[in-house]
Amino acid sequence: MGFATPSKVLAAPTTSTTSTTSTTTGGGRALLEQSRLMVHPASARVVLAVLQRPDDHAADLTRTILTDPALAAAVLRAANSAHLGYSRRIGGVRQASVMLGASLVSSLAASRVADLVFDADAPDYPDWLWLHSIATACSASVLARRVGESPDDAYSAGLLHEVGWLLGAGVAADQPDQDHAGLGARLLARWNLPDRIVGAVQQHHTRPASLAVPLDRVVVAAHAFAVAVGAPAPERAISTIEALQLVGLVDARVDRITAEIEAEITNVTSDLTSELAGDPARPAGSEA
């Protein structure tokens, strides 16, 4: 397909090693207490480059945040903080960035990147997770537009659906009894993210036939399309035909949906690939 990414996809395990139980073990509680999610090194590098630009870089920074689960979670956490007193919870990263303002978003991004830069003992970040999260987010956004769901909420749910793996970046992988879906959902609930997004993260390994909430179905279907376009994950996925049936797109063509998703991935990652390749910077504020 050509999932154009700035980093080679690492081989992912081919069998599922996680359960879908909802019990938080002692180890799970410890991971939740830690609640510091790793930023992918490539995202961190781009954030640093963007923050060093002398002109207005708010739009460029938001586009970078949209490619990293940890950065997106930090922005959504801040936007949904009880201290801000907004009447409703925010699920979209772009809206959250606007509400917080460029200065605060820049500070949040710099703080999260600093964790990586100054932590010499930080574990390796599994590239499969980063790439799969981006591909699932793009797939979810495309599917959501076709079925009348919020593309922004769907994108966030797709980007964050594997966030449980980032609680220690690899710790959960070493503990096969850990439920990364449950851990991720609990973390996002603690951070006051919208219930719809928390629920979609919680349910993304539930049997498709048991899913009743439209956004939950969109994320499970998006997971399948992410795998199909070349961004694998440790867990099994349903087929793309089953995915379209799950969200009610029974007459849609897999190849057309796939092409739309690939275009979305290219659009979302264009800034990232250009920055990492050392291409001349786009004019600040230009749209991807």
PyMOL commands that set and color helices and strands:
alter all, ss='L'
color gray80, all
select helices_A, chain A and resi 26-34+41-51+58-65+69-79+82-84+93-100+102-118+127-147+151-160+163-166+172-174+180-190+195-202+208-210+214-228+240-246+254-277
alter helices_A, ss='H'
color red, helices_A
deselect
rebuild
show_as cartoon
